[in-house]
Amino acid sequence: MASIAVCPGSFDPITYGHLDIIHRGAKVFDQIYVTVLNNSSKTALFTPEERIKMISEVTKDIPNVKVDSFQGLLMDYAKNVGASAIIRGLRAVSDFEYEMQITSMNRVLNEDIETFFIMTNNQYSFLSSSIVKEVAKYNGDIGELVPPTVADALRDKFK
């Protein structure tokens, strides 16, 4: 039986930090669904379709990654795709506290699906989509933070 994991996020936009987690997760699981979620508590810069297109482009070299989107409960989505695991990246202790709450709730919803935390590579520990958008908004250099196609998309958004 193939091991299937879901790597959820808003990915608005996807960064090298996200890609680090995806690449490392792809070494552990047979199939990973990188899944764009519609977070109602955040105002997105990119549409879900734009995010899916960017993620598909920058993960095309990872054969066991599928890109998708969903609305609703993550655990329902995970069950529907046959996943046994959720992959989450952690940058700092502050991430852990939030992720622990979410993971605890997810265990209540479906105790058969485990959550695996992957510590982000140190070079990306400060990186967030919000920071990238802020730097891009003021025409700062984001070349070391996001892939070129994402940098181009950000420049187009902030023209």
Phi and psi in radians as a Rosetta constraint file:
Dihedral C 1 N 2 CA 2 C 2 CIRCULARHARMONIC -1.232 0.35
Dihedral N 2 CA 2 C 2 N 3 CIRCULARHARMONIC 2.491 0.35
Dihedral C 2 N 3 CA 3 C 3 CIRCULARHARMONIC -1.540 0.35
Dihedral N 3 CA 3 C 3 N 4 CIRCULARHARMONIC 2.188 0.35
Dihedral C 3 N 4 CA 4 C 4 CIRCULARHARMONIC -2.110 0.35
Dihedral N 4 CA 4 C 4 N 5 CIRCULARHARMONIC 2.330 0.35
Dihedral C 4 N 5 CA 5 C 5 CIRCULARHARMONIC -2.249 0.35
Dihedral N 5 CA 5 C 5 N 6 CIRCULARHARMONIC 2.708 0.35
Dihedral C 5 N 6 CA 6 C 6 CIRCULARHARMONIC -1.989 0.35
Dihedral N 6 CA 6 C 6 N 7 CIRCULARHARMONIC 2.284 0.35
Dihedral C 6 N 7 CA 7 C 7 CIRCULARHARMONIC -1.983 0.35
Dihedral N 7 CA 7 C 7 N 8 CIRCULARHARMONIC 1.619 0.35
Dihedral C 7 N 8 CA 8 C 8 CIRCULARHARMONIC -1.562 0.35
Dihedral N 8 CA 8 C 8 N 9 CIRCULARHARMONIC 2.731 0.35
Dihedral C 8 N 9 CA 9 C 9 CIRCULARHARMONIC 3.080 0.35
Dihedral N 9 CA 9 C 9 N 10 CIRCULARHARMONIC 2.967 0.35
Dihedral C 9 N 10 CA 10 C 10 CIRCULARHARMONIC -1.444 0.35
Dihedral N 10 CA 10 C 10 N 11 CIRCULARHARMONIC -0.522 0.35
Dihedral C 10 N 11 CA 11 C 11 CIRCULARHARMONIC 0.825 0.35
Dihedral N 11 CA 11 C 11 N 12 CIRCULARHARMONIC 0.892 0.35
Dihedral C 11 N 12 CA 12 C 12 CIRCULARHARMONIC -2.037 0.35
Dihedral N 12 CA 12 C 12 N 13 CIRCULARHARMONIC 1.245 0.35
Dihedral C 12 N 13 CA 13 C 13 CIRCULARHARMONIC -1.760 0.35
Dihedral N 13 CA 13 C 13 N 14 CIRCULARHARMONIC 3.058 0.35
Dihedral C 13 N 14 CA 14 C 14 CIRCULARHARMONIC -1.196 0.35
Dihedral N 14 CA 14 C 14 N 15 CIRCULARHARMONIC 2.448 0.35
Dihedral C 14 N 15 CA 15 C 15 CIRCULARHARMONIC -2.096 0.35
Dihedral N 15 CA 15 C 15 N 16 CIRCULARHARMONIC 3.020 0.35
Dihedral C 15 N 16 CA 16 C 16 CIRCULARHARMONIC -1.112 0.35
Dihedral N 16 CA 16 C 16 N 17 CIRCULARHARMONIC -0.469 0.35
Dihedral C 16 N 17 CA 17 C 17 CIRCULARHARMONIC -1.129 0.35
Dihedral N 17 CA 17 C 17 N 18 CIRCULARHARMONIC -0.790 0.35
Dihedral C 17 N 18 CA 18 C 18 CIRCULARHARMONIC -1.055 0.35
Dihedral N 18 CA 18 C 18 N 19 CIRCULARHARMONIC -0.797 0.35
Dihedral C 18 N 19 CA 19 C 19 CIRCULARHARMONIC -1.091 0.35
Dihedral N 19 CA 19 C 19 N 20 CIRCULARHARMONIC -0.606 0.35
Dihedral C 19 N 20 CA 20 C 20 CIRCULARHARMONIC -1.025 0.35
Dihedral N 20 CA 20 C 20 N 21 CIRCULARHARMONIC -0.823 0.35
Dihedral C 20 N 21 CA 21 C 21 CIRCULARHARMONIC -1.132 0.35
Dihedral N 21 CA 21 C 21 N 22 CIRCULARHARMONIC -0.755 0.35
Dihedral C 21 N 22 CA 22 C 22 CIRCULARHARMONIC -1.098 0.35
Dihedral N 22 CA 22 C 22 N 23 CIRCULARHARMONIC -0.837 0.35
Dihedral C 22 N 23 CA 23 C 23 CIRCULARHARMONIC -1.038 0.35
Dihedral N 23 CA 23 C 23 N 24 CIRCULARHARMONIC -0.767 0.35
Dihedral C 23 N 24 CA 24 C 24 CIRCULARHARMONIC -1.214 0.35
Dihedral N 24 CA 24 C 24 N 25 CIRCULARHARMONIC -0.685 0.35
Dihedral C 24 N 25 CA 25 C 25 CIRCULARHARMONIC -1.128 0.35
Dihedral N 25 CA 25 C 25 N 26 CIRCULARHARMONIC -0.611 0.35
Dihedral C 25 N 26 CA 26 C 26 CIRCULARHARMONIC -1.163 0.35
Dihedral N 26 CA 26 C 26 N 27 CIRCULARHARMONIC -0.342 0.35
Dihedral C 26 N 27 CA 27 C 27 CIRCULARHARMONIC -1.378 0.35
Dihedral N 27 CA 27 C 27 N 28 CIRCULARHARMONIC -0.340 0.35
Dihedral C 27 N 28 CA 28 C 28 CIRCULARHARMONIC -1.747 0.35
Dihedral N 28 CA 28 C 28 N 29 CIRCULARHARMONIC -0.654 0.35
Dihedral C 28 N 29 CA 29 C 29 CIRCULARHARMONIC -1.891 0.35
Dihedral N 29 CA 29 C 29 N 30 CIRCULARHARMONIC 2.600 0.35
Dihedral C 29 N 30 CA 30 C 30 CIRCULARHARMONIC -1.193 0.35
Dihedral N 30 CA 30 C 30 N 31 CIRCULARHARMONIC -0.610 0.35
Dihedral C 30 N 31 CA 31 C 31 CIRCULARHARMONIC -2.482 0.35
Dihedral N 31 CA 31 C 31 N 32 CIRCULARHARMONIC 2.338 0.35
Dihedral C 31 N 32 CA 32 C 32 CIRCULARHARMONIC -2.180 0.35
Dihedral N 32 CA 32 C 32 N 33 CIRCULARHARMONIC 2.253 0.35
Dihedral C 32 N 33 CA 33 C 33 CIRCULARHARMONIC -1.684 0.35
Dihedral N 33 CA 33 C 33 N 34 CIRCULARHARMONIC 1.907 0.35
Dihedral C 33 N 34 CA 34 C 34 CIRCULARHARMONIC -1.490 0.35
Dihedral N 34 CA 34 C 34 N 35 CIRCULARHARMONIC 1.960 0.35
Dihedral C 34 N 35 CA 35 C 35 CIRCULARHARMONIC -2.083 0.35
Dihedral N 35 CA 35 C 35 N 36 CIRCULARHARMONIC 2.089 0.35
Dihedral C 35 N 36 CA 36 C 36 CIRCULARHARMONIC -1.374 0.35
Dihedral N 36 CA 36 C 36 N 37 CIRCULARHARMONIC 2.133 0.35
Dihedral C 36 N 37 CA 37 C 37 CIRCULARHARMONIC -1.820 0.35
Dihedral N 37 CA 37 C 37 N 38 CIRCULARHARMONIC 2.632 0.35
Dihedral C 37 N 38 CA 38 C 38 CIRCULARHARMONIC -1.652 0.35
Dihedral N 38 CA 38 C 38 N 39 CIRCULARHARMONIC 1.713 0.35
Dihedral C 38 N 39 CA 39 C 39 CIRCULARHARMONIC -1.492 0.35
Dihedral N 39 CA 39 C 39 N 40 CIRCULARHARMONIC 1.890 0.35
Dihedral C 39 N 40 CA 40 C 40 CIRCULARHARMONIC -1.167 0.35
Dihedral N 40 CA 40 C 40 N 41 CIRCULARHARMONIC -0.271 0.35
Dihedral C 40 N 41 CA 41 C 41 CIRCULARHARMONIC -1.543 0.35
Dihedral N 41 CA 41 C 41 N 42 CIRCULARHARMONIC -0.057 0.35
Dihedral C 41 N 42 CA 42 C 42 CIRCULARHARMONIC -2.109 0.35
Dihedral N 42 CA 42 C 42 N 43 CIRCULARHARMONIC 2.548 0.35
Dihedral C 42 N 43 CA 43 C 43 CIRCULARHARMONIC -1.689 0.35
Dihedral N 43 CA 43 C 43 N 44 CIRCULARHARMONIC 2.044 0.35
Dihedral C 43 N 44 CA 44 C 44 CIRCULARHARMONIC -1.474 0.35
Dihedral N 44 CA 44 C 44 N 45 CIRCULARHARMONIC 2.544 0.35
Dihedral C 44 N 45 CA 45 C 45 CIRCULARHARMONIC -1.416 0.35
Dihedral N 45 CA 45 C 45 N 46 CIRCULARHARMONIC -0.718 0.35
Dihedral C 45 N 46 CA 46 C 46 CIRCULARHARMONIC -1.834 0.35
Dihedral N 46 CA 46 C 46 N 47 CIRCULARHARMONIC 2.554 0.35
Dihedral C 46 N 47 CA 47 C 47 CIRCULARHARMONIC -1.222 0.35
Dihedral N 47 CA 47 C 47 N 48 CIRCULARHARMONIC 2.793 0.35
Dihedral C 47 N 48 CA 48 C 48 CIRCULARHARMONIC -0.976 0.35
Dihedral N 48 CA 48 C 48 N 49 CIRCULARHARMONIC -0.662 0.35
Dihedral C 48 N 49 CA 49 C 49 CIRCULARHARMONIC -1.128 0.35
Dihedral N 49 CA 49 C 49 N 50 CIRCULARHARMONIC -0.715 0.35
Dihedral C 49 N 50 CA 50 C 50 CIRCULARHARMONIC -1.134 0.35
Dihedral N 50 CA 50 C 50 N 51 CIRCULARHARMONIC -0.712 0.35
Dihedral C 50 N 51 CA 51 C 51 CIRCULARHARMONIC -1.148 0.35
Dihedral N 51 CA 51 C 51 N 52 CIRCULARHARMONIC -0.739 0.35
Dihedral C 51 N 52 CA 52 C 52 CIRCULARHARMONIC -1.053 0.35
Dihedral N 52 CA 52 C 52 N 53 CIRCULARHARMONIC -0.750 0.35
Dihedral C 52 N 53 CA 53 C 53 CIRCULARHARMONIC -1.085 0.35
Dihedral N 53 CA 53 C 53 N 54 CIRCULARHARMONIC -0.787 0.35
Dihedral C 53 N 54 CA 54 C 54 CIRCULARHARMONIC -1.113 0.35
Dihedral N 54 CA 54 C 54 N 55 CIRCULARHARMONIC -0.797 0.35
Dihedral C 54 N 55 CA 55 C 55 CIRCULARHARMONIC -1.107 0.35
Dihedral N 55 CA 55 C 55 N 56 CIRCULARHARMONIC -0.744 0.35
Dihedral C 55 N 56 CA 56 C 56 CIRCULARHARMONIC -1.038 0.35
Dihedral N 56 CA 56 C 56 N 57 CIRCULARHARMONIC -0.723 0.35
Dihedral C 56 N 57 CA 57 C 57 CIRCULARHARMONIC -1.121 0.35
Dihedral N 57 CA 57 C 57 N 58 CIRCULARHARMONIC -0.808 0.35
Dihedral C 57 N 58 CA 58 C 58 CIRCULARHARMONIC -1.462 0.35
Dihedral N 58 CA 58 C 58 N 59 CIRCULARHARMONIC -0.145 0.35
Dihedral C 58 N 59 CA 59 C 59 CIRCULARHARMONIC -1.960 0.35
Dihedral N 59 CA 59 C 59 N 60 CIRCULARHARMONIC 0.158 0.35
Dihedral C 59 N 60 CA 60 C 60 CIRCULARHARMONIC -1.080 0.35
Dihedral N 60 CA 60 C 60 N 61 CIRCULARHARMONIC -0.356 0.35
Dihedral C 60 N 61 CA 61 C 61 CIRCULARHARMONIC -1.514 0.35
Dihedral N 61 CA 61 C 61 N 62 CIRCULARHARMONIC 0.032 0.35
Dihedral C 61 N 62 CA 62 C 62 CIRCULARHARMONIC -1.920 0.35
Dihedral N 62 CA 62 C 62 N 63 CIRCULARHARMONIC 1.737 0.35
Dihedral C 62 N 63 CA 63 C 63 CIRCULARHARMONIC -1.100 0.35
Dihedral N 63 CA 63 C 63 N 64 CIRCULARHARMONIC -0.430 0.35
Dihedral C 63 N 64 CA 64 C 64 CIRCULARHARMONIC -1.713 0.35
Dihedral N 64 CA 64 C 64 N 65 CIRCULARHARMONIC 0.367 0.35
Dihedral C 64 N 65 CA 65 C 65 CIRCULARHARMONIC -1.908 0.35
Dihedral N 65 CA 65 C 65 N 66 CIRCULARHARMONIC 2.300 0.35
Dihedral C 65 N 66 CA 66 C 66 CIRCULARHARMONIC -2.061 0.35
Dihedral N 66 CA 66 C 66 N 67 CIRCULARHARMONIC 2.488 0.35
Dihedral C 66 N 67 CA 67 C 67 CIRCULARHARMONIC -1.910 0.35
Dihedral N 67 CA 67 C 67 N 68 CIRCULARHARMONIC 2.363 0.35
Dihedral C 67 N 68 CA 68 C 68 CIRCULARHARMONIC -2.628 0.35
Dihedral N 68 CA 68 C 68 N 69 CIRCULARHARMONIC -3.139 0.35
Dihedral C 68 N 69 CA 69 C 69 CIRCULARHARMONIC -2.491 0.35
Dihedral N 69 CA 69 C 69 N 70 CIRCULARHARMONIC 2.863 0.35
Dihedral C 69 N 70 CA 70 C 70 CIRCULARHARMONIC -2.774 0.35
Dihedral N 70 CA 70 C 70 N 71 CIRCULARHARMONIC 2.796 0.35
Dihedral C 70 N 71 CA 71 C 71 CIRCULARHARMONIC -2.204 0.35
Dihedral N 71 CA 71 C 71 N 72 CIRCULARHARMONIC 2.594 0.35
Dihedral C 71 N 72 CA 72 C 72 CIRCULARHARMONIC 1.910 0.35
Dihedral N 72 CA 72 C 72 N 73 CIRCULARHARMONIC -2.671 0.35
Dihedral C 72 N 73 CA 73 C 73 CIRCULARHARMONIC -1.475 0.35
Dihedral N 73 CA 73 C 73 N 74 CIRCULARHARMONIC 2.295 0.35
Dihedral C 73 N 74 CA 74 C 74 CIRCULARHARMONIC -0.996 0.35
Dihedral N 74 CA 74 C 74 N 75 CIRCULARHARMONIC -0.704 0.35
Dihedral C 74 N 75 CA 75 C 75 CIRCULARHARMONIC -1.174 0.35
Dihedral N 75 CA 75 C 75 N 76 CIRCULARHARMONIC -0.547 0.35
Dihedral C 75 N 76 CA 76 C 76 CIRCULARHARMONIC -1.155 0.35
Dihedral N 76 CA 76 C 76 N 77 CIRCULARHARMONIC -0.773 0.35
Dihedral C 76 N 77 CA 77 C 77 CIRCULARHARMONIC -1.066 0.35
Dihedral N 77 CA 77 C 77 N 78 CIRCULARHARMONIC -0.850 0.35
Dihedral C 77 N 78 CA 78 C 78 CIRCULARHARMONIC -1.002 0.35
Dihedral N 78 CA 78 C 78 N 79 CIRCULARHARMONIC -0.766 0.35
Dihedral C 78 N 79 CA 79 C 79 CIRCULARHARMONIC -1.099 0.35
Dihedral N 79 CA 79 C 79 N 80 CIRCULARHARMONIC -0.726 0.35
Dihedral C 79 N 80 CA 80 C 80 CIRCULARHARMONIC -1.106 0.35
Dihedral N 80 CA 80 C 80 N 81 CIRCULARHARMONIC -0.548 0.35
Dihedral C 80 N 81 CA 81 C 81 CIRCULARHARMONIC -1.656 0.35
Dihedral N 81 CA 81 C 81 N 82 CIRCULARHARMONIC 0.043 0.35
Dihedral C 81 N 82 CA 82 C 82 CIRCULARHARMONIC 1.370 0.35
Dihedral N 82 CA 82 C 82 N 83 CIRCULARHARMONIC 0.425 0.35
Dihedral C 82 N 83 CA 83 C 83 CIRCULARHARMONIC -1.359 0.35
Dihedral N 83 CA 83 C 83 N 84 CIRCULARHARMONIC 2.531 0.35
Dihedral C 83 N 84 CA 84 C 84 CIRCULARHARMONIC -1.896 0.35
Dihedral N 84 CA 84 C 84 N 85 CIRCULARHARMONIC -0.051 0.35
Dihedral C 84 N 85 CA 85 C 85 CIRCULARHARMONIC -2.592 0.35
Dihedral N 85 CA 85 C 85 N 86 CIRCULARHARMONIC 2.676 0.35
Dihedral C 85 N 86 CA 86 C 86 CIRCULARHARMONIC -2.024 0.35
Dihedral N 86 CA 86 C 86 N 87 CIRCULARHARMONIC 2.378 0.35
Dihedral C 86 N 87 CA 87 C 87 CIRCULARHARMONIC -1.896 0.35
Dihedral N 87 CA 87 C 87 N 88 CIRCULARHARMONIC 2.258 0.35
Dihedral C 87 N 88 CA 88 C 88 CIRCULARHARMONIC -2.289 0.35
Dihedral N 88 CA 88 C 88 N 89 CIRCULARHARMONIC 2.438 0.35
Dihedral C 88 N 89 CA 89 C 89 CIRCULARHARMONIC -1.617 0.35
Dihedral N 89 CA 89 C 89 N 90 CIRCULARHARMONIC 2.498 0.35
Dihedral C 89 N 90 CA 90 C 90 CIRCULARHARMONIC -2.110 0.35
Dihedral N 90 CA 90 C 90 N 91 CIRCULARHARMONIC 2.294 0.35
Dihedral C 90 N 91 CA 91 C 91 CIRCULARHARMONIC -1.758 0.35
Dihedral N 91 CA 91 C 91 N 92 CIRCULARHARMONIC -0.682 0.35
Dihedral C 91 N 92 CA 92 C 92 CIRCULARHARMONIC -2.645 0.35
Dihedral N 92 CA 92 C 92 N 93 CIRCULARHARMONIC 3.030 0.35
Dihedral C 92 N 93 CA 93 C 93 CIRCULARHARMONIC -1.022 0.35
Dihedral N 93 CA 93 C 93 N 94 CIRCULARHARMONIC -0.625 0.35
Dihedral C 93 N 94 CA 94 C 94 CIRCULARHARMONIC -1.067 0.35
Dihedral N 94 CA 94 C 94 N 95 CIRCULARHARMONIC -0.611 0.35
Dihedral C 94 N 95 CA 95 C 95 CIRCULARHARMONIC -1.132 0.35
Dihedral N 95 CA 95 C 95 N 96 CIRCULARHARMONIC -0.690 0.35
Dihedral C 95 N 96 CA 96 C 96 CIRCULARHARMONIC -1.044 0.35
Dihedral N 96 CA 96 C 96 N 97 CIRCULARHARMONIC -0.755 0.35
Dihedral C 96 N 97 CA 97 C 97 CIRCULARHARMONIC -1.050 0.35
Dihedral N 97 CA 97 C 97 N 98 CIRCULARHARMONIC -0.816 0.35
Dihedral C 97 N 98 CA 98 C 98 CIRCULARHARMONIC -1.112 0.35
Dihedral N 98 CA 98 C 98 N 99 CIRCULARHARMONIC -0.835 0.35
Dihedral C 98 N 99 CA 99 C 99 CIRCULARHARMONIC -1.114 0.35
Dihedral N 99 CA 99 C 99 N 100 CIRCULARHARMONIC -0.598 0.35
Dihedral C 99 N 100 CA 100 C 100 CIRCULARHARMONIC -1.090 0.35
Dihedral N 100 CA 100 C 100 N 101 CIRCULARHARMONIC -0.726 0.35
Dihedral C 100 N 101 CA 101 C 101 CIRCULARHARMONIC -1.100 0.35
Dihedral N 101 CA 101 C 101 N 102 CIRCULARHARMONIC -0.807 0.35
Dihedral C 101 N 102 CA 102 C 102 CIRCULARHARMONIC -1.111 0.35
Dihedral N 102 CA 102 C 102 N 103 CIRCULARHARMONIC -0.781 0.35
Dihedral C 102 N 103 CA 103 C 103 CIRCULARHARMONIC -1.095 0.35
Dihedral N 103 CA 103 C 103 N 104 CIRCULARHARMONIC -0.709 0.35
Dihedral C 103 N 104 CA 104 C 104 CIRCULARHARMONIC -1.086 0.35
Dihedral N 104 CA 104 C 104 N 105 CIRCULARHARMONIC -0.739 0.35
Dihedral C 104 N 105 CA 105 C 105 CIRCULARHARMONIC -1.150 0.35
Dihedral N 105 CA 105 C 105 N 106 CIRCULARHARMONIC -0.721 0.35
Dihedral C 105 N 106 CA 106 C 106 CIRCULARHARMONIC -1.080 0.35
Dihedral N 106 CA 106 C 106 N 107 CIRCULARHARMONIC -0.611 0.35
Dihedral C 106 N 107 CA 107 C 107 CIRCULARHARMONIC -1.148 0.35
Dihedral N 107 CA 107 C 107 N 108 CIRCULARHARMONIC -0.596 0.35
Dihedral C 107 N 108 CA 108 C 108 CIRCULARHARMONIC -1.140 0.35
Dihedral N 108 CA 108 C 108 N 109 CIRCULARHARMONIC -0.699 0.35
Dihedral C 108 N 109 CA 109 C 109 CIRCULARHARMONIC -1.274 0.35
Dihedral N 109 CA 109 C 109 N 110 CIRCULARHARMONIC -0.646 0.35
Dihedral C 109 N 110 CA 110 C 110 CIRCULARHARMONIC -2.777 0.35
Dihedral N 110 CA 110 C 110 N 111 CIRCULARHARMONIC 1.749 0.35
Dihedral C 110 N 111 CA 111 C 111 CIRCULARHARMONIC -1.306 0.35
Dihedral N 111 CA 111 C 111 N 112 CIRCULARHARMONIC -0.123 0.35
Dihedral C 111 N 112 CA 112 C 112 CIRCULARHARMONIC -1.466 0.35
Dihedral N 112 CA 112 C 112 N 113 CIRCULARHARMONIC -0.202 0.35
Dihedral C 112 N 113 CA 113 C 113 CIRCULARHARMONIC -1.847 0.35
Dihedral N 113 CA 113 C 113 N 114 CIRCULARHARMONIC 2.072 0.35
Dihedral C 113 N 114 CA 114 C 114 CIRCULARHARMONIC -1.557 0.35
Dihedral N 114 CA 114 C 114 N 115 CIRCULARHARMONIC 2.673 0.35
Dihedral C 114 N 115 CA 115 C 115 CIRCULARHARMONIC -1.908 0.35
Dihedral N 115 CA 115 C 115 N 116 CIRCULARHARMONIC 2.296 0.35
Dihedral C 115 N 116 CA 116 C 116 CIRCULARHARMONIC -2.003 0.35
Dihedral N 116 CA 116 C 116 N 117 CIRCULARHARMONIC 2.211 0.35
Dihedral C 116 N 117 CA 117 C 117 CIRCULARHARMONIC -1.724 0.35
Dihedral N 117 CA 117 C 117 N 118 CIRCULARHARMONIC 2.312 0.35
Dihedral C 117 N 118 CA 118 C 118 CIRCULARHARMONIC -2.051 0.35
Dihedral N 118 CA 118 C 118 N 119 CIRCULARHARMONIC 2.163 0.35
Dihedral C 118 N 119 CA 119 C 119 CIRCULARHARMONIC -1.235 0.35
Dihedral N 119 CA 119 C 119 N 120 CIRCULARHARMONIC 2.269 0.35
Dihedral C 119 N 120 CA 120 C 120 CIRCULARHARMONIC -1.141 0.35
Dihedral N 120 CA 120 C 120 N 121 CIRCULARHARMONIC 2.515 0.35
Dihedral C 120 N 121 CA 121 C 121 CIRCULARHARMONIC -0.908 0.35
Dihedral N 121 CA 121 C 121 N 122 CIRCULARHARMONIC 2.417 0.35
Dihedral C 121 N 122 CA 122 C 122 CIRCULARHARMONIC -0.902 0.35
Dihedral N 122 CA 122 C 122 N 123 CIRCULARHARMONIC -0.608 0.35
Dihedral C 122 N 123 CA 123 C 123 CIRCULARHARMONIC -1.168 0.35
Dihedral N 123 CA 123 C 123 N 124 CIRCULARHARMONIC -0.238 0.35
Dihedral C 123 N 124 CA 124 C 124 CIRCULARHARMONIC -1.985 0.35
Dihedral N 124 CA 124 C 124 N 125 CIRCULARHARMONIC 0.174 0.35
Dihedral C 124 N 125 CA 125 C 125 CIRCULARHARMONIC -1.131 0.35
Dihedral N 125 CA 125 C 125 N 126 CIRCULARHARMONIC -0.366 0.35
Dihedral C 125 N 126 CA 126 C 126 CIRCULARHARMONIC -1.640 0.35
Dihedral N 126 CA 126 C 126 N 127 CIRCULARHARMONIC -0.188 0.35
Dihedral C 126 N 127 CA 127 C 127 CIRCULARHARMONIC -1.439 0.35
Dihedral N 127 CA 127 C 127 N 128 CIRCULARHARMONIC 2.313 0.35
Dihedral C 127 N 128 CA 128 C 128 CIRCULARHARMONIC -2.488 0.35
Dihedral N 128 CA 128 C 128 N 129 CIRCULARHARMONIC 2.772 0.35
Dihedral C 128 N 129 CA 129 C 129 CIRCULARHARMONIC -1.046 0.35
Dihedral N 129 CA 129 C 129 N 130 CIRCULARHARMONIC -0.647 0.35
Dihedral C 129 N 130 CA 130 C 130 CIRCULARHARMONIC -1.082 0.35
Dihedral N 130 CA 130 C 130 N 131 CIRCULARHARMONIC -0.757 0.35
Dihedral C 130 N 131 CA 131 C 131 CIRCULARHARMONIC -1.125 0.35
Dihedral N 131 CA 131 C 131 N 132 CIRCULARHARMONIC -0.757 0.35
Dihedral C 131 N 132 CA 132 C 132 CIRCULARHARMONIC -1.045 0.35
Dihedral N 132 CA 132 C 132 N 133 CIRCULARHARMONIC -0.805 0.35
Dihedral C 132 N 133 CA 133 C 133 CIRCULARHARMONIC -1.083 0.35
Dihedral N 133 CA 133 C 133 N 134 CIRCULARHARMONIC -0.700 0.35
Dihedral C 133 N 134 CA 134 C 134 CIRCULARHARMONIC -1.117 0.35
Dihedral N 134 CA 134 C 134 N 135 CIRCULARHARMONIC -0.783 0.35
Dihedral C 134 N 135 CA 135 C 135 CIRCULARHARMONIC -1.151 0.35
Dihedral N 135 CA 135 C 135 N 136 CIRCULARHARMONIC -0.758 0.35
Dihedral C 135 N 136 CA 136 C 136 CIRCULARHARMONIC -1.113 0.35
Dihedral N 136 CA 136 C 136 N 137 CIRCULARHARMONIC -0.657 0.35
Dihedral C 136 N 137 CA 137 C 137 CIRCULARHARMONIC -0.997 0.35
Dihedral N 137 CA 137 C 137 N 138 CIRCULARHARMONIC -0.621 0.35
Dihedral C 137 N 138 CA 138 C 138 CIRCULARHARMONIC -1.788 0.35
Dihedral N 138 CA 138 C 138 N 139 CIRCULARHARMONIC 0.403 0.35
Dihedral C 138 N 139 CA 139 C 139 CIRCULARHARMONIC 1.117 0.35
Dihedral N 139 CA 139 C 139 N 140 CIRCULARHARMONIC 0.500 0.35
Dihedral C 139 N 140 CA 140 C 140 CIRCULARHARMONIC -1.366 0.35
Dihedral N 140 CA 140 C 140 N 141 CIRCULARHARMONIC 2.873 0.35
Dihedral C 140 N 141 CA 141 C 141 CIRCULARHARMONIC -1.351 0.35
Dihedral N 141 CA 141 C 141 N 142 CIRCULARHARMONIC 2.011 0.35
Dihedral C 141 N 142 CA 142 C 142 CIRCULARHARMONIC -1.978 0.35
Dihedral N 142 CA 142 C 142 N 143 CIRCULARHARMONIC 0.237 0.35
Dihedral C 142 N 143 CA 143 C 143 CIRCULARHARMONIC -1.025 0.35
Dihedral N 143 CA 143 C 143 N 144 CIRCULARHARMONIC -0.522 0.35
Dihedral C 143 N 144 CA 144 C 144 CIRCULARHARMONIC -1.621 0.35
Dihedral N 144 CA 144 C 144 N 145 CIRCULARHARMONIC 0.015 0.35
Dihedral C 144 N 145 CA 145 C 145 CIRCULARHARMONIC -1.858 0.35
Dihedral N 145 CA 145 C 145 N 146 CIRCULARHARMONIC -0.530 0.35
Dihedral C 145 N 146 CA 146 C 146 CIRCULARHARMONIC -2.454 0.35
Dihedral N 146 CA 146 C 146 N 147 CIRCULARHARMONIC 2.720 0.35
Dihedral C 146 N 147 CA 147 C 147 CIRCULARHARMONIC -1.095 0.35
Dihedral N 147 CA 147 C 147 N 148 CIRCULARHARMONIC 2.739 0.35
Dihedral C 147 N 148 CA 148 C 148 CIRCULARHARMONIC -0.946 0.35
Dihedral N 148 CA 148 C 148 N 149 CIRCULARHARMONIC -0.707 0.35
Dihedral C 148 N 149 CA 149 C 149 CIRCULARHARMONIC -1.126 0.35
Dihedral N 149 CA 149 C 149 N 150 CIRCULARHARMONIC -0.585 0.35
Dihedral C 149 N 150 CA 150 C 150 CIRCULARHARMONIC -1.269 0.35
Dihedral N 150 CA 150 C 150 N 151 CIRCULARHARMONIC -0.718 0.35
Dihedral C 150 N 151 CA 151 C 151 CIRCULARHARMONIC -1.050 0.35
Dihedral N 151 CA 151 C 151 N 152 CIRCULARHARMONIC -0.740 0.35
Dihedral C 151 N 152 CA 152 C 152 CIRCULARHARMONIC -1.077 0.35
Dihedral N 152 CA 152 C 152 N 153 CIRCULARHARMONIC -0.763 0.35
Dihedral C 152 N 153 CA 153 C 153 CIRCULARHARMONIC -1.096 0.35
Dihedral N 153 CA 153 C 153 N 154 CIRCULARHARMONIC -0.686 0.35
Dihedral C 153 N 154 CA 154 C 154 CIRCULARHARMONIC -1.150 0.35
Dihedral N 154 CA 154 C 154 N 155 CIRCULARHARMONIC -0.757 0.35
Dihedral C 154 N 155 CA 155 C 155 CIRCULARHARMONIC -1.063 0.35
Dihedral N 155 CA 155 C 155 N 156 CIRCULARHARMONIC -0.697 0.35
Dihedral C 155 N 156 CA 156 C 156 CIRCULARHARMONIC -1.112 0.35
Dihedral N 156 CA 156 C 156 N 157 CIRCULARHARMONIC -0.703 0.35
Dihedral C 156 N 157 CA 157 C 157 CIRCULARHARMONIC -1.136 0.35
Dihedral N 157 CA 157 C 157 N 158 CIRCULARHARMONIC -0.620 0.35
Dihedral C 157 N 158 CA 158 C 158 CIRCULARHARMONIC -1.701 0.35
Dihedral N 158 CA 158 C 158 N 159 CIRCULARHARMONIC 0.204 0.35
